[in-house]
Amino acid sequence: MKAKPVSTKTDRKERMASLFRLSHELGRDDRRMAILAEGNTSVKLSDETFFVKASGSNLGTLGQNGVVECHADVLLSLLEKNNLNDGEIETALLESRVDARAKKPSVEALFHAYLLSLPGIEFVGHTHALAVNSILCSPRAKEFATKRIFPDEIVCCDVASVFTPYTDPGLRLAQAVRAQTEKFLKDFGRPPRVILMENHGLITLGRSVEAVLSAMLMAEKTAAIWLGAAALGGPKFMTPENVARISGRPDEALRRKILKL
């Protein structure tokens, strides 16, 4: 589904307000998902541009001066290139700004540009959530991505997550995220809700603030339960049949609709 362009000042203001709401929720101190300048968020304006958190801004206190509008095509074109040095990537990030006076976008604007190009994706959030990262920094990281332990995890985070082995942040990471996401699209016929990056953090994406936030919070809750279960010899994983049943139940489809997933 092609996104409807955000064409009026009111539309743009509403989109920015939604981005602030998502950012402030993800940056809350009590949630322990992002401190200092960690993490980033974005919202699609059209097929041509998007808002993304500027480098060095704080999610919990994000305001208008901490957001930059970027040309998607400038960043997407970088994904086709190899062997660019840091200086060339830095120059491209600056050139992607719609307003040359704006702050530099986060280097992770590269994967935001790609993910916002996926069908039905309007918002993206990225954090270094504490419990999730505890698992992503362990030998069991991939297992956390591919197996499920309770129904609500399936409802909010889907039947599996994309897993990306540790990759240098920036262009190479964006390329790795794209490659693994394309595999997910081929396997499941839809974009993922959660992307897990080994030794780094997680990304959640969706058509609404609620979709991104629900997946992020559920992934963190799941990780906390996972860690507790591991201390008792687990986790005990749901069978593929159980996972498929929960994913396909009509009442769970209704819950997804109510939750704007």
Phi and psi restraints in degrees (value plus and minus 20) as a CYANA .aco file:
   2 LYS   PHI     -98.3   -58.3
   2 LYS   PSI     114.3   154.3
   3 ALA   PHI     -89.4   -49.4
   3 ALA   PSI     122.0   162.0
   4 LYS   PHI     -97.1   -57.1
   4 LYS   PSI     106.1   146.1
   5 PRO   PHI     -80.5   -40.5
   5 PRO   PSI     124.2   164.2
   6 VAL   PHI    -108.8   -68.8
   6 VAL   PSI      82.5   122.5
   7 SER   PHI    -125.1   -85.1
   7 SER   PSI     -35.2     4.8
   8 THR   PHI    -133.8   -93.8
   8 THR   PSI     141.8   181.8
   9 LYS   PHI     -81.2   -41.2
   9 LYS   PSI     -55.8   -15.8
  10 THR   PHI     -84.9   -44.9
  10 THR   PSI     -64.5   -24.5
  11 ASP   PHI     -79.4   -39.4
  11 ASP   PSI     -65.4   -25.4
  12 ARG   PHI     -84.0   -44.0
  12 ARG   PSI     -60.8   -20.8
  13 LYS   PHI     -83.8   -43.8
  13 LYS   PSI     -60.6   -20.6
  14 GLU   PHI     -86.3   -46.3
  14 GLU   PSI     -59.7   -19.7
  15 ARG   PHI     -83.9   -43.9
  15 ARG   PSI     -62.6   -22.6
  16 MET   PHI     -85.4   -45.4
  16 MET   PSI     -59.9   -19.9
  17 ALA   PHI     -81.9   -41.9
  17 ALA   PSI     -59.6   -19.6
  18 SER   PHI     -85.0   -45.0
  18 SER   PSI     -58.8   -18.8
  19 LEU   PHI     -84.3   -44.3
  19 LEU   PSI     -60.5   -20.5
  20 PHE   PHI     -83.7   -43.7
  20 PHE   PSI     -62.0   -22.0
  21 ARG   PHI     -81.4   -41.4
  21 ARG   PSI     -66.5   -26.5
  22 LEU   PHI     -81.6   -41.6
  22 LEU   PSI     -66.3   -26.3
  23 SER   PHI     -81.8   -41.8
  23 SER   PSI     -65.0   -25.0
  24 HIS   PHI     -86.6   -46.6
  24 HIS   PSI     -55.2   -15.2
  25 GLU   PHI     -86.8   -46.8
  25 GLU   PSI     -63.4   -23.4
  26 LEU   PHI     -91.2   -51.2
  26 LEU   PSI     -46.9    -6.9
  27 GLY   PHI    -113.2   -73.2
  27 GLY   PSI     -13.0    27.0
  28 ARG   PHI     -81.6   -41.6
  28 ARG   PSI     113.8   153.8
  29 ASP   PHI     -78.2   -38.2
  29 ASP   PSI     -59.1   -19.1
  30 ASP   PHI     -89.5   -49.5
  30 ASP   PSI     -38.0     2.0
  31 ARG   PHI    -106.7   -66.7
  31 ARG   PSI     -36.3     3.7
  32 ARG   PHI      32.5    72.5
  32 ARG   PSI      25.7    65.7
  33 MET   PHI    -126.5   -86.5
  33 MET   PSI     -46.2    -6.2
  34 ALA   PHI    -178.6  -138.6
  34 ALA   PSI     110.1   150.1
  35 ILE   PHI    -143.7  -103.7
  35 ILE   PSI     145.9   185.9
  36 LEU   PHI      31.7    71.7
  36 LEU   PSI    -146.8  -106.8
  37 ALA   PHI    -121.0   -81.0
  37 ALA   PSI      -1.2    38.8
  38 GLU   PHI     -85.7   -45.7
  38 GLU   PSI     132.0   172.0
  39 GLY   PHI      56.5    96.5
  39 GLY   PSI     148.2   188.2
  40 ASN   PHI    -180.6  -140.6
  40 ASN   PSI     143.8   183.8
  41 THR   PHI    -160.8  -120.8
  41 THR   PSI     140.4   180.4
  42 SER   PHI    -173.6  -133.6
  42 SER   PSI     140.5   180.5
  43 VAL   PHI    -162.4  -122.4
  43 VAL   PSI     119.0   159.0
  44 LYS   PHI     -98.9   -58.9
  44 LYS   PSI     114.9   154.9
  45 LEU   PHI    -121.9   -81.9
  45 LEU   PSI     -58.3   -18.3
  46 SER   PHI    -184.3  -144.3
  46 SER   PSI    -195.1  -155.1
  47 ASP   PHI     -88.8   -48.8
  47 ASP   PSI     -33.1     6.9
  48 GLU   PHI    -118.8   -78.8
  48 GLU   PSI     -57.7   -17.7
  49 THR   PHI    -156.8  -116.8
  49 THR   PSI     141.5   181.5
  50 PHE   PHI    -171.6  -131.6
  50 PHE   PSI     136.7   176.7
  51 PHE   PHI    -111.5   -71.5
  51 PHE   PSI     118.8   158.8
  52 VAL   PHI    -162.5  -122.5
  52 VAL   PSI     132.9   172.9
  53 LYS   PHI     -82.5   -42.5
  53 LYS   PSI     116.9   156.9
  54 ALA   PHI     -96.2   -56.2
  54 ALA   PSI     133.3   173.3
  55 SER   PHI     -78.9   -38.9
  55 SER   PSI     113.8   153.8
  56 GLY   PHI      66.9   106.9
  56 GLY   PSI     -25.5    14.5
  57 SER   PHI     -99.8   -59.8
  57 SER   PSI     139.6   179.6
  58 ASN   PHI    -124.6   -84.6
  58 ASN   PSI     106.7   146.7
  59 LEU   PHI     -79.6   -39.6
  59 LEU   PSI     -62.4   -22.4
  60 GLY   PHI     -86.1   -46.1
  60 GLY   PSI     -44.5    -4.5
  61 THR   PHI    -142.3  -102.3
  61 THR   PSI      -0.5    39.5
  62 LEU   PHI     -77.6   -37.6
  62 LEU   PSI     110.5   150.5
  63 GLY   PHI    -149.2  -109.2
  63 GLY   PSI    -194.3  -154.3
  64 GLN   PHI     -80.2   -40.2
  64 GLN   PSI     -55.0   -15.0
  65 ASN   PHI     -95.9   -55.9
  65 ASN   PSI     -23.9    16.1
  66 GLY   PHI    -124.2   -84.2
  66 GLY   PSI      -8.5    31.5
  67 VAL   PHI    -142.5  -102.5
  67 VAL   PSI     122.7   162.7
  68 VAL   PHI    -151.5  -111.5
  68 VAL   PSI     120.0   160.0
  69 GLU   PHI    -111.3   -71.3
  69 GLU   PSI     111.3   151.3
  70 CYS   PHI    -142.6  -102.6
  70 CYS   PSI     129.2   169.2
  71 HIS   PHI     -99.2   -59.2
  71 HIS   PSI     100.3   140.3
  72 ALA   PHI     -84.6   -44.6
  72 ALA   PSI     -58.8   -18.8
  73 ASP   PHI     -85.0   -45.0
  73 ASP   PSI     -52.5   -12.5
  74 VAL   PHI     -82.7   -42.7
  74 VAL   PSI     -62.0   -22.0
  75 LEU   PHI     -97.9   -57.9
  75 LEU   PSI     -59.2   -19.2
  76 LEU   PHI     -83.5   -43.5
  76 LEU   PSI     -53.3   -13.3
  77 SER   PHI     -85.2   -45.2
  77 SER   PSI     -47.5    -7.5
  78 LEU   PHI     -86.1   -46.1
  78 LEU   PSI     -49.5    -9.5
  79 LEU   PHI     -85.3   -45.3
  79 LEU   PSI     -35.6     4.4
  80 GLU   PHI    -111.5   -71.5
  80 GLU   PSI     -20.5    19.5
  81 LYS   PHI    -130.7   -90.7
  81 LYS   PSI     129.4   169.4
  82 ASN   PHI    -143.9  -103.9
  82 ASN   PSI     139.6   179.6
  83 ASN   PHI      44.6    84.6
  83 ASN   PSI       4.4    44.4
  84 LEU   PHI     -94.5   -54.5
  84 LEU   PSI     121.0   161.0
  85 ASN   PHI    -108.2   -68.2
  85 ASN   PSI     151.1   191.1
  86 ASP   PHI     -78.9   -38.9
  86 ASP   PSI     -58.0   -18.0
  87 GLY   PHI     -84.5   -44.5
  87 GLY   PSI     -60.1   -20.1
  88 GLU   PHI     -87.6   -47.6
  88 GLU   PSI     -57.7   -17.7
  89 ILE   PHI     -88.0   -48.0
  89 ILE   PSI     -61.7   -21.7
  90 GLU   PHI     -80.2   -40.2
  90 GLU   PSI     -63.3   -23.3
  91 THR   PHI     -82.3   -42.3
  91 THR   PSI     -62.8   -22.8
  92 ALA   PHI     -85.0   -45.0
  92 ALA   PSI     -59.0   -19.0
  93 LEU   PHI     -80.5   -40.5
  93 LEU   PSI     -63.0   -23.0
  94 LEU   PHI     -87.0   -47.0
  94 LEU   PSI     -58.7   -18.7
  95 GLU   PHI     -89.5   -49.5
  95 GLU   PSI     -40.4    -0.4
  96 SER   PHI     -95.6   -55.6
  96 SER   PSI     -33.9     6.1
  97 ARG   PHI     -87.3   -47.3
  97 ARG   PSI     114.8   154.8
  98 VAL   PHI     -88.6   -48.6
  98 VAL   PSI     -60.0   -20.0
  99 ASP   PHI    -129.3   -89.3
  99 ASP   PSI      94.4   134.4
 100 ALA   PHI     -84.8   -44.8
 100 ALA   PSI     -32.7     7.3
 101 ARG   PHI    -108.1   -68.1
 101 ARG   PSI     -29.9    10.1
 102 ALA   PHI     -92.2   -52.2
 102 ALA   PSI     144.2   184.2
 103 LYS   PHI     -88.2   -48.2
 103 LYS   PSI     144.0   184.0
 104 LYS   PHI     -91.2   -51.2
 104 LYS   PSI     112.9   152.9
 105 PRO   PHI     -88.6   -48.6
 105 PRO   PSI     134.1   174.1
 106 SER   PHI     -74.7   -34.7
 106 SER   PSI     125.0   165.0
 107 VAL   PHI     -80.5   -40.5
 107 VAL   PSI     -42.7    -2.7
 108 GLU   PHI    -100.0   -60.0
 108 GLU   PSI     -18.8    21.2
 109 ALA   PHI     -77.0   -37.0
 109 ALA   PSI     -42.9    -2.9
 110 LEU   PHI     -82.5   -42.5
 110 LEU   PSI     -67.1   -27.1
 111 PHE   PHI     -97.8   -57.8
 111 PHE   PSI     -46.0    -6.0
 112 HIS   PHI     -82.8   -42.8
 112 HIS   PSI     -63.5   -23.5
 113 ALA   PHI     -78.2   -38.2
 113 ALA   PSI     -63.2   -23.2
 114 TYR   PHI     -87.2   -47.2
 114 TYR   PSI     -69.6   -29.6
 115 LEU   PHI     -84.4   -44.4
 115 LEU   PSI     -55.0   -15.0
 116 LEU   PHI     -92.0   -52.0
 116 LEU   PSI     -30.7     9.3
 117 SER   PHI    -106.1   -66.1
 117 SER   PSI     -27.9    12.1
 118 LEU   PHI     -95.5   -55.5
 118 LEU   PSI     130.9   170.9
 119 PRO   PHI     -82.5   -42.5
 119 PRO   PSI     109.5   149.5
 120 GLY   PHI      61.2   101.2
 120 GLY   PSI     -21.2    18.8
 121 ILE   PHI    -114.3   -74.3
 121 ILE   PSI     102.9   142.9
 122 GLU   PHI    -138.8   -98.8
 122 GLU   PSI     -45.3    -5.3
 123 PHE   PHI    -153.6  -113.6
 123 PHE   PSI     127.1   167.1
 124 VAL   PHI    -157.8  -117.8
 124 VAL   PSI     118.4   158.4
 125 GLY   PHI    -150.7  -110.7
 125 GLY   PSI     124.8   164.8
 126 HIS   PHI    -156.8  -116.8
 126 HIS   PSI     109.0   149.0
 127 THR   PHI    -158.0  -118.0
 127 THR   PSI     154.9   194.9
 128 HIS   PHI    -136.3   -96.3
 128 HIS   PSI      33.8    73.8
 129 ALA   PHI     -72.5   -32.5
 129 ALA   PSI     117.7   157.7
 130 LEU   PHI     -81.4   -41.4
 130 LEU   PSI     -75.0   -35.0
 131 ALA   PHI     -87.6   -47.6
 131 ALA   PSI     -62.0   -22.0
 132 VAL   PHI     -80.3   -40.3
 132 VAL   PSI     -65.2   -25.2
 133 ASN   PHI     -87.7   -47.7
 133 ASN   PSI     -46.5    -6.5
 134 SER   PHI     -79.8   -39.8
 134 SER   PSI     -57.4   -17.4
 135 ILE   PHI    -100.5   -60.5
 135 ILE   PSI     -59.6   -19.6
 136 LEU   PHI     -86.6   -46.6
 136 LEU   PSI     -39.2     0.8
 137 CYS   PHI    -117.5   -77.5
 137 CYS   PSI      -0.9    39.1
 138 SER   PHI    -141.2  -101.2
 138 SER   PSI     150.0   190.0
 139 PRO   PHI     -88.5   -48.5
 139 PRO   PSI     -29.0    11.0
 140 ARG   PHI    -122.4   -82.4
 140 ARG   PSI      -3.0    37.0
 141 ALA   PHI     -78.1   -38.1
 141 ALA   PSI     -68.8   -28.8
 142 LYS   PHI     -84.9   -44.9
 142 LYS   PSI     -55.1   -15.1
 143 GLU   PHI     -81.2   -41.2
 143 GLU   PSI     -58.8   -18.8
 144 PHE   PHI     -82.0   -42.0
 144 PHE   PSI     -53.5   -13.5
 145 ALA   PHI     -96.4   -56.4
 145 ALA   PSI     -53.7   -13.7
 146 THR   PHI    -121.6   -81.6
 146 THR   PSI     -31.6     8.4
 147 LYS   PHI    -139.0   -99.0
 147 LYS   PSI     139.7   179.7
 148 ARG   PHI    -147.3  -107.3
 148 ARG   PSI     129.1   169.1
 149 ILE   PHI    -141.5  -101.5
 149 ILE   PSI     -36.2     3.8
 150 PHE   PHI    -177.7  -137.7
 150 PHE   PSI     138.6   178.6
 151 PRO   PHI     -77.4   -37.4
 151 PRO   PSI     -64.3   -24.3
 152 ASP   PHI     -83.1   -43.1
 152 ASP   PSI     -47.7    -7.7
 153 GLU   PHI     -82.8   -42.8
 153 GLU   PSI     -60.5   -20.5
 154 ILE   PHI     -87.3   -47.3
 154 ILE   PSI     -62.7   -22.7
 155 VAL   PHI     -80.8   -40.8
 155 VAL   PSI     -65.9   -25.9
 156 CYS   PHI    -111.3   -71.3
 156 CYS   PSI     -49.1    -9.1
 157 CYS   PHI    -134.9   -94.9
 157 CYS   PSI     -19.5    20.5
 158 ASP   PHI      56.2    96.2
 158 ASP   PSI    -199.1  -159.1
 159 VAL   PHI     -95.1   -55.1
 159 VAL   PSI     -37.3     2.7
 160 ALA   PHI    -180.6  -140.6
 160 ALA   PSI     143.4   183.4
 161 SER   PHI    -135.1   -95.1
 161 SER   PSI     134.8   174.8
 162 VAL   PHI     -91.2   -51.2
 162 VAL   PSI     118.1   158.1
 163 PHE   PHI    -141.3  -101.3
 163 PHE   PSI     108.7   148.7
 164 THR   PHI    -140.2  -100.2
 164 THR   PSI      95.9   135.9
 165 PRO   PHI     -76.8   -36.8
 165 PRO   PSI     137.9   177.9
 166 TYR   PHI     -73.0   -33.0
 166 TYR   PSI     110.7   150.7
 167 THR   PHI    -160.1  -120.1
 167 THR   PSI     125.1   165.1
 168 ASP   PHI     -75.4   -35.4
 168 ASP   PSI     104.2   144.2
 169 PRO   PHI     -77.4   -37.4
 169 PRO   PSI     126.3   166.3
 170 GLY   PHI      94.4   134.4
 170 GLY   PSI    -156.3  -116.3
 171 LEU   PHI     -82.9   -42.9
 171 LEU   PSI     -67.3   -27.3
 172 ARG   PHI     -83.6   -43.6
 172 ARG   PSI     -57.0   -17.0
 173 LEU   PHI     -86.3   -46.3
 173 LEU   PSI     -63.8   -23.8
 174 ALA   PHI     -80.3   -40.3
 174 ALA   PSI     -59.7   -19.7
 175 GLN   PHI     -86.7   -46.7
 175 GLN   PSI     -59.0   -19.0
 176 ALA   PHI     -87.8   -47.8
 176 ALA   PSI     -61.4   -21.4
 177 VAL   PHI     -80.2   -40.2
 177 VAL   PSI     -63.7   -23.7
 178 ARG   PHI     -81.8   -41.8
 178 ARG   PSI     -65.7   -25.7
 179 ALA   PHI     -81.5   -41.5
 179 ALA   PSI     -65.3   -25.3
 180 GLN   PHI     -92.2   -52.2
 180 GLN   PSI     -53.6   -13.6
 181 THR   PHI     -88.6   -48.6
 181 THR   PSI     -57.1   -17.1
 182 GLU   PHI     -82.7   -42.7
 182 GLU   PSI     -55.8   -15.8
 183 LYS   PHI     -85.0   -45.0
 183 LYS   PSI     -61.5   -21.5
 184 PHE   PHI     -82.4   -42.4
 184 PHE   PSI     -65.2   -25.2
 185 LEU   PHI     -78.6   -38.6
 185 LEU   PSI     -60.7   -20.7
 186 LYS   PHI     -87.4   -47.4
 186 LYS   PSI     -59.4   -19.4
 187 ASP   PHI     -95.3   -55.3
 187 ASP   PSI     -58.4   -18.4
 188 PHE   PHI    -134.8   -94.8
 188 PHE   PSI     -33.4     6.6
 189 GLY   PHI      54.8    94.8
 189 GLY   PSI      -2.3    37.7
 190 ARG   PHI    -175.6  -135.6
 190 ARG   PSI     138.1   178.1
 191 PRO   PHI     -87.2   -47.2
 191 PRO   PSI     133.3   173.3
 192 PRO   PHI     -93.6   -53.6
 192 PRO   PSI     144.3   184.3
 193 ARG   PHI    -118.9   -78.9
 193 ARG   PSI     -45.8    -5.8
 194 VAL   PHI    -154.6  -114.6
 194 VAL   PSI     115.8   155.8
 195 ILE   PHI    -143.1  -103.1
 195 ILE   PSI     104.2   144.2
 196 LEU   PHI    -127.8   -87.8
 196 LEU   PSI     108.8   148.8
 197 MET   PHI    -135.1   -95.1
 197 MET   PSI      94.1   134.1
 198 GLU   PHI     -74.2   -34.2
 198 GLU   PSI     115.5   155.5
 199 ASN   PHI      36.8    76.8
 199 ASN   PSI       7.3    47.3
 200 HIS   PHI    -161.2  -121.2
 200 HIS   PSI     -91.0   -51.0
 201 GLY   PHI     148.2   188.2
 201 GLY   PSI    -181.3  -141.3
 202 LEU   PHI    -153.2  -113.2
 202 LEU   PSI     137.2   177.2
 203 ILE   PHI    -142.7  -102.7
 203 ILE   PSI     117.4   157.4
 204 THR   PHI    -145.1  -105.1
 204 THR   PSI     129.4   169.4
 205 LEU   PHI    -166.1  -126.1
 205 LEU   PSI     134.7   174.7
 206 GLY   PHI     158.9   198.9
 206 GLY   PSI    -193.8  -153.8
 207 ARG   PHI    -107.9   -67.9
 207 ARG   PSI     -26.3    13.7
 208 SER   PHI    -166.1  -126.1
 208 SER   PSI     143.9   183.9
 209 VAL   PHI     -77.2   -37.2
 209 VAL   PSI     -62.8   -22.8
 210 GLU   PHI     -81.5   -41.5
 210 GLU   PSI     -58.7   -18.7
 211 ALA   PHI     -84.5   -44.5
 211 ALA   PSI     -64.7   -24.7
 212 VAL   PHI     -86.8   -46.8
 212 VAL   PSI     -65.5   -25.5
 213 LEU   PHI     -87.4   -47.4
 213 LEU   PSI     -61.9   -21.9
 214 SER   PHI     -81.6   -41.6
 214 SER   PSI     -64.6   -24.6
 215 ALA   PHI     -85.2   -45.2
 215 ALA   PSI     -60.1   -20.1
 216 MET   PHI     -84.8   -44.8
 216 MET   PSI     -67.5   -27.5
 217 LEU   PHI     -87.1   -47.1
 217 LEU   PSI     -58.8   -18.8
 218 MET   PHI     -90.2   -50.2
 218 MET   PSI     -56.8   -16.8
 219 ALA   PHI     -82.3   -42.3
 219 ALA   PSI     -59.7   -19.7
 220 GLU   PHI     -89.6   -49.6
 220 GLU   PSI     -61.2   -21.2
 221 LYS   PHI     -81.6   -41.6
 221 LYS   PSI     -63.7   -23.7
 222 THR   PHI     -79.5   -39.5
 222 THR   PSI     -62.6   -22.6
 223 ALA   PHI     -83.5   -43.5
 223 ALA   PSI     -59.6   -19.6
 224 ALA   PHI     -84.1   -44.1
 224 ALA   PSI     -62.5   -22.5
 225 ILE   PHI     -86.0   -46.0
 225 ILE   PSI     -61.6   -21.6
 226 TRP   PHI     -76.1   -36.1
 226 TRP   PSI     -66.4   -26.4
 227 LEU   PHI     -84.9   -44.9
 227 LEU   PSI     -60.8   -20.8
 228 GLY   PHI     -85.0   -45.0
 228 GLY   PSI     -62.6   -22.6
 229 ALA   PHI     -85.5   -45.5
 229 ALA   PSI     -56.1   -16.1
 230 ALA   PHI     -83.5   -43.5
 230 ALA   PSI     -52.4   -12.4
 231 ALA   PHI     -88.0   -48.0
 231 ALA   PSI     -39.3     0.7
 232 LEU   PHI    -127.9   -87.9
 232 LEU   PSI      -3.0    37.0
 233 GLY   PHI      78.2   118.2
 233 GLY   PSI     -16.5    23.5
 234 GLY   PHI    -123.2   -83.2
 234 GLY   PSI    -170.9  -130.9
 235 PRO   PHI     -94.8   -54.8
 235 PRO   PSI     142.3   182.3
 236 LYS   PHI    -114.8   -74.8
 236 LYS   PSI      94.7   134.7
 237 PHE   PHI    -105.8   -65.8
 237 PHE   PSI     128.9   168.9
 238 MET   PHI     -90.3   -50.3
 238 MET   PSI     128.2   168.2
 239 THR   PHI     -94.3   -54.3
 239 THR   PSI     138.0   178.0
 240 PRO   PHI     -75.6   -35.6
 240 PRO   PSI     -55.0   -15.0
 241 GLU   PHI     -86.2   -46.2
 241 GLU   PSI     -62.6   -22.6
 242 ASN   PHI     -83.0   -43.0
 242 ASN   PSI     -62.2   -22.2
 243 VAL   PHI     -83.0   -43.0
 243 VAL   PSI     -65.5   -25.5
 244 ALA   PHI     -83.8   -43.8
 244 ALA   PSI     -57.5   -17.5
 245 ARG   PHI     -83.8   -43.8
 245 ARG   PSI     -67.9   -27.9
 246 ILE   PHI     -83.1   -43.1
 246 ILE   PSI     -62.8   -22.8
 247 SER   PHI     -82.8   -42.8
 247 SER   PSI     -52.5   -12.5
 248 GLY   PHI    -117.8   -77.8
 248 GLY   PSI     -22.6    17.4
 249 ARG   PHI     -87.0   -47.0
 249 ARG   PSI     116.8   156.8
 250 PRO   PHI     -84.9   -44.9
 250 PRO   PSI     -52.3   -12.3
 251 ASP   PHI     -89.5   -49.5
 251 ASP   PSI     -51.6   -11.6
 252 GLU   PHI     -92.8   -52.8
 252 GLU   PSI     -52.8   -12.8
 253 ALA   PHI     -83.6   -43.6
 253 ALA   PSI     -58.7   -18.7
 254 LEU   PHI     -85.0   -45.0
 254 LEU   PSI     -61.2   -21.2
 255 ARG   PHI     -80.8   -40.8
 255 ARG   PSI     -61.6   -21.6
 256 ARG   PHI     -80.9   -40.9
 256 ARG   PSI     -59.8   -19.8
 257 LYS   PHI     -86.3   -46.3
 257 LYS   PSI     -63.6   -23.6
 258 ILE   PHI     -84.0   -44.0
 258 ILE   PSI     -57.8   -17.8
 259 LEU   PHI    -102.3   -62.3
 259 LEU   PSI     -18.6    21.4
 260 LYS   PHI      41.0    81.0
 260 LYS   PSI      18.9    58.9
